[in-house]
């Protein structure tokens, strides 16, 4: 298949009264799915379970935004979020563990911790009943927690600096950053409550970007390779030796991953064992997500905050939206009706942007 060059199509965009839209000739199908610096809010003491409703989102009236855009929790710094249906779950670095309605903007405070450092990745995952999140409960005291999705008392799952978490029916998986040794240890908590160490990765100097349990095992991008760990503790195998792989996932009997830096870079598709790599899109992307109908591409921190879109699986990429601030790689998601973007900075008071997909042509 011909390689797609994403950014070459930006000149095909036009602006309309309800937001930045693509020219229909650009090929997008209408009607058809972390460590910047910034300020902290107040410093809370310890943590407490809370369950009341907060204020709703505010309508934004800028002509450069979709007519049905909402700003949710406008003073929050949101470096990570996950969605389920039209529900958004997120952690604000001001110390709030939150949920919000993507359509109305109404928010619920689930728990309050102390304010968080902005240079540490926050891991998030959901299962049927729980929200899992990494948090610092005191200076340098970090752990993986979980809380009922309706609120309650947070429970500690594991101690340590956890930078990724993945949950499915086979257990809870996470990576723990052993910072003094520049290593990561990979863990699995089985349904019976026992915890296994799946192995240690040497020479990892930064947070790891993504975790996914695939056909070959637990997929862990190390910065220098993509490894698959045996969930039963049999050790890792190398799926790909390409550096800078991030956020791997499987869909439609294929493995997908993004390569932000180095050469080659862009969005790739391979067989489930990592063989037969094929570059789908050429460009520097902070994150690429899909719902099986559309791709959404976010820009790197140093870029101009432009988002692109394409029809899945390999439609031409074109301009989608220009955000007022950088979107952290872990803070972009699609709900059935909304594109949801977290904000890296509180000064612009954009918190979480909840944008109507119909107005964007998604």
C-alpha positions in Angstrom: 0.0 0.0 0.0 1.2 3.5 -0.8 2.7 5.3 2.2 0.5 8.2 3.4 2.2 11.5 4.2 0.1 13.2 6.8 1.2 16.7 7.1 1.3 17.3 3.3 -2.4 17.7 3.3 -2.8 20.6 5.7 -3.2 23.1 2.9 -6.5 21.5 2.0 -8.3 22.8 5.1 -11.0 25.4 5.3 -12.6 27.1 8.4 -16.3 27.2 8.9 -18.4 28.9 11.5 -18.7 25.7 13.6 -15.0 25.0 13.7 -12.0 24.0 11.6 -13.2 21.4 9.1 -11.5 19.7 6.2 -12.3 20.3 2.6 -14.5 17.3 1.4 -12.0 16.6 -1.3 -9.3 15.9 1.3 -10.7 12.4 1.8 -12.0 12.4 5.4 -15.4 10.5 5.7 -18.1 12.7 7.3 -20.5 11.0 9.8 -18.5 7.9 10.2 -12.8 6.7 17.1 3.4 12.8 28.9 5.7 15.3 30.7 5.2 19.0 29.8 5.8 21.6 32.6 3.0 23.6 34.1 1.7 25.1 37.3 0.1 23.1 40.2 -2.9 24.1 42.1 -3.3 23.9 45.9 -1.4 21.3 47.9 -3.9 19.0 49.6 -2.9 17.0 52.7 -3.3 13.2 52.3 -6.3 11.8 50.6 -10.0 11.5 51.2 -12.9 9.8 49.5 -15.5 12.2 48.1 -18.6 11.6 46.1 -20.5 14.9 45.5 -21.2 16.4 42.1 -19.0 19.3 41.0 -19.9 22.1 38.6 -20.7 21.5 35.0 -18.6 22.4 32.0 -18.8 25.8 30.3 -19.7 26.5 26.8 -16.9 28.0 24.7 -17.9 30.5 22.0 -14.8 30.9 19.9 -15.5 30.7 16.2 -12.4 28.5 15.8 -14.1 25.7 17.9 -17.0 23.4 17.1 -20.3 25.0 18.0 -21.0 22.3 20.6 -17.7 22.4 22.4 -17.5 22.2 26.2 -14.7 23.1 28.6 -14.7 20.8 31.6 -12.8 21.5 34.8 -11.2 24.6 33.2 -8.3 25.1 35.7 -7.2 21.5 35.7 -4.0 20.2 34.3 -4.9 16.8 32.8 -2.1 14.7 31.6 -4.1 11.4 31.5 -7.7 10.4 30.9 -9.7 7.4 29.8 -13.3 7.1 28.6 -16.1 4.6 28.9 -19.1 5.4 26.8 -19.7 9.1 27.3 -18.0 9.0 30.7 -14.5 10.6 31.2 -12.2 9.5 34.0 -9.1 11.6 34.7 -6.6 12.7 37.3 -5.9 16.4 37.6 -2.4 17.2 38.8 -4.0 19.5 41.4 -4.8 16.2 43.3 -8.3 15.4 42.1 -9.4 12.0 40.9 -12.5 12.8 38.8 -15.2 11.6 36.4 -17.2 13.8 34.0 -20.0 13.5 31.5 -18.5 14.2 28.1 -21.9 15.6 26.8 -23.0 17.8 29.6 -19.7 18.6 31.3 -21.0 17.7 34.8 -18.2 16.5 37.0 -17.9 14.2 40.1 -15.0 14.3 42.5 -14.1 10.7 43.4 -11.1 11.3 45.7 -8.7 14.0 46.7 -4.9 13.5 47.1 -2.1 16.0 47.5 -1.1 18.0 44.4 1.0 16.0 42.0 4.3 16.7 40.2 3.7 17.6 36.6 6.8 15.7 35.3 5.7 12.2 36.3 3.5 10.1 34.1 0.0 9.2 35.5 -1.2 5.8 34.5 -4.9 5.1 34.2 -7.0 2.0 33.4 -10.6 0.8 33.8 -12.3 -2.5 34.4 -16.0 -3.2 35.0 -16.0 -1.8 38.6 -12.7 0.1 39.2 -10.6 3.0 38.1 -6.9 2.3 38.4 -4.4 5.2 38.7 -0.9 6.0 39.8 -0.5 8.8 42.3 1.9 10.3 44.8 0.5 10.3 48.3 3.5 12.1 49.8 6.8 13.6 48.6 8.5 10.8 46.8 6.0 8.2 48.0 4.2 6.8 45.0 1.9 3.9 44.4 -0.8 2.3 42.2 -4.3 2.8 43.5 -7.8 1.8 42.5 -11.2 3.4 43.4 -14.7 2.4 42.6 -15.9 4.2 39.5 -18.8 5.6 41.6 -16.4 6.9 44.3 -15.4 5.7 47.7 -12.2 4.9 49.6 -9.1 4.4 47.4 -7.3 1.1 47.8 -3.6 0.7 47.2 -2.7 -2.0 44.7 1.1 -1.7 44.7 3.8 0.6 46.0 6.4 2.3 43.7 6.5 4.6 40.8 4.1 3.0 38.3 4.1 4.6 34.8 1.8 2.2 33.0 -1.2 0.0 34.0 -3.3 -2.4 31.9 -6.3 -4.4 33.2 -8.2 -7.3 31.6 -9.9 -10.5 32.7 -6.5 -12.2 33.3 -5.3 -9.7 35.8 -3.7 -6.3 36.5 -0.4 -5.5 34.7 1.9 -2.6 35.4 5.4 -1.3 34.9 7.4 0.1 37.9 10.1 2.6 37.2 13.2 1.8 39.4 14.6 5.3 38.9 17.9 4.9 40.8 18.9 1.9 38.7 17.4 3.2 35.4 15.3 0.0 35.2 11.7 -1.1 34.9 10.1 -4.1 36.5 7.0 -5.6 35.0 4.3 -7.1 37.2 1.1 -9.0 36.9 -1.5 -9.5 39.7 -3.5 -12.6 39.0 -7.3 -12.8 39.6 -6.5 -14.9 42.8 -4.6 -11.9 44.2 -1.0 -13.3 43.8 1.5 -11.0 42.2 4.2 -12.2 39.7 7.3 -10.4 38.6 7.4 -10.9 34.8 10.9 -9.5 34.4 13.2 -6.5 34.6 14.2 -4.2 31.7 17.6 -2.6 31.9 18.7 0.8 30.8 15.3 2.5 30.7 16.0 6.2 31.6 12.5 7.6 31.1 8.9 6.5 31.6 7.7 3.8 29.2 4.9 4.7 26.8 2.1 2.2 26.8 1.2 -1.4 27.8 -1.0 -3.9 26.0 -1.7 -7.6 26.5 -1.6 -9.0 23.0 -1.4 -12.3 21.3 2.3 -12.6 21.8 2.2 -11.6 25.4 2.3 -8.4 27.4 3.6 -5.8 25.0 6.0 -3.4 26.6 7.9 -0.7 24.5 11.2 -0.1 26.2 12.5 2.9 24.1 15.0 0.7 22.2 12.7 -2.3 21.3 9.2 -3.7 21.7 9.1 -6.7 24.0 6.4 -9.3 24.7 6.5 -10.7 28.2 5.1 -14.1 29.0 2.1 -13.5 31.4 3.1 -16.6 33.4 6.7 -15.4 34.1 8.6 -17.1 31.3 10.4 -13.9 30.3 10.4 -11.5 27.3 10.8 -12.0 23.6 11.6 -9.2 21.1 8.8 -8.3 18.8 10.5 -5.4 17.1 14.0 -4.0 17.4 12.9 -0.5 16.2 13.6 2.3 18.7 11.1 4.8 20.0 8.0 2.6 19.7 5.1 3.9 21.8 1.5 2.9 22.7 1.2 -0.5 20.9 -2.2 -2.1 20.5 -3.9 -4.8 18.5 -7.0 -4.5 16.3 -8.4 -6.5 13.4 -5.8 -9.2 13.7 -2.9 -6.7 13.4 -0.5 -4.9 15.7 -0.2 -1.1 15.5 2.3 1.3 17.1 3.5 4.8 16.8 7.2 5.9 16.4 7.5 9.5 17.3 11.3 10.0 16.9 14.1 8.7 14.9 14.0 7.1 11.5 11.7 5.6 10.4 8.9 7.4 12.3 5.1 7.6 12.0 2.2 5.1 12.4 2.9 1.4 11.6 1.0 -1.8 11.2 2.6 -5.3 11.5 1.5 -8.9 11.9 0.8 -9.9 15.5 4.3 -11.3 15.9 5.9 -8.0 14.7 6.8 -9.2 11.2 5.9 -7.5 7.9 6.0 -3.9 9.2 4.1 -1.4 7.0 4.2 2.3 7.5 0.6 3.6 7.3 1.3 7.3 8.0 4.6 9.3 7.8 4.8 12.1 10.4 5.8 13.0 13.9 2.9 12.2 16.2 2.6 12.3 20.0 -0.3 9.9 20.0 -2.4 8.0 17.5 -5.8 6.6 18.5 -8.7 4.9 16.6 -12.2 3.6 17.3 -12.2 1.5 14.1 -13.9 4.2 12.1 -11.4 7.1 12.2 -7.8 7.8 13.2 -6.9 10.9 15.3 -3.3 12.1 15.4 -1.9 14.6 18.0 1.1 16.7 17.5 4.4 16.5 19.5 5.1 19.0 22.3 7.3 21.2 20.1 4.7 21.5 17.3 1.7 23.8 16.9 -0.9 21.7 18.6 -2.6 20.6 15.4 -4.6 17.4 15.3 -5.1 15.4 12.1 -7.7 12.7 11.2 -8.1 10.0 8.7 -10.7 7.3 8.0 -9.7 3.8 9.3 -7.8 1.8 8.3 -5.7 3.8 5.7 -7.6 6.9 4.5 -5.7 10.1 3.7 -4.9 12.2 6.7 -6.0 15.8 6.8 -6.4 18.7 9.3 -8.9 18.2 12.1 -8.5 20.8 14.8 -6.0 23.2 16.3 -6.0 23.0 20.1 -5.1 26.1 22.1 -2.6 24.1 24.1 -0.5 20.9 23.9 -2.4 17.7 24.3 -0.5 15.2 26.4 -0.2 11.8 24.7 -2.2 10.1 27.4 -5.0 12.7 27.4 -6.8 12.1 24.1 -9.8 9.8 23.6 -12.9 9.3 21.5 -16.4 8.7 22.9 -19.3 7.7 20.7 -20.1 11.4 20.2 -17.1 13.4 21.4 -13.4 14.0 20.9 -11.9 14.6 24.3 -8.6 16.4 24.9 -6.8 17.1 28.1 -4.8 20.3 28.7 -1.1 20.5 29.6 -1.3 24.0 31.1 -3.8 25.6 33.5 -3.1 29.2 32.4 -5.4 28.9 29.3 -8.2 27.5 31.4 -9.2 24.8 28.9 -9.0 21.8 31.3 -10.7 19.1 29.2 -12.0 20.0 25.8 -15.1 17.9 24.8 -15.7 18.5 21.1 -18.7 17.2 19.1 -17.5 14.7 16.6 -20.3 15.6 14.2 -19.1 19.2 14.0 -15.5 18.0 13.3 -16.6 15.6 10.6 -15.6 12.5 12.7 
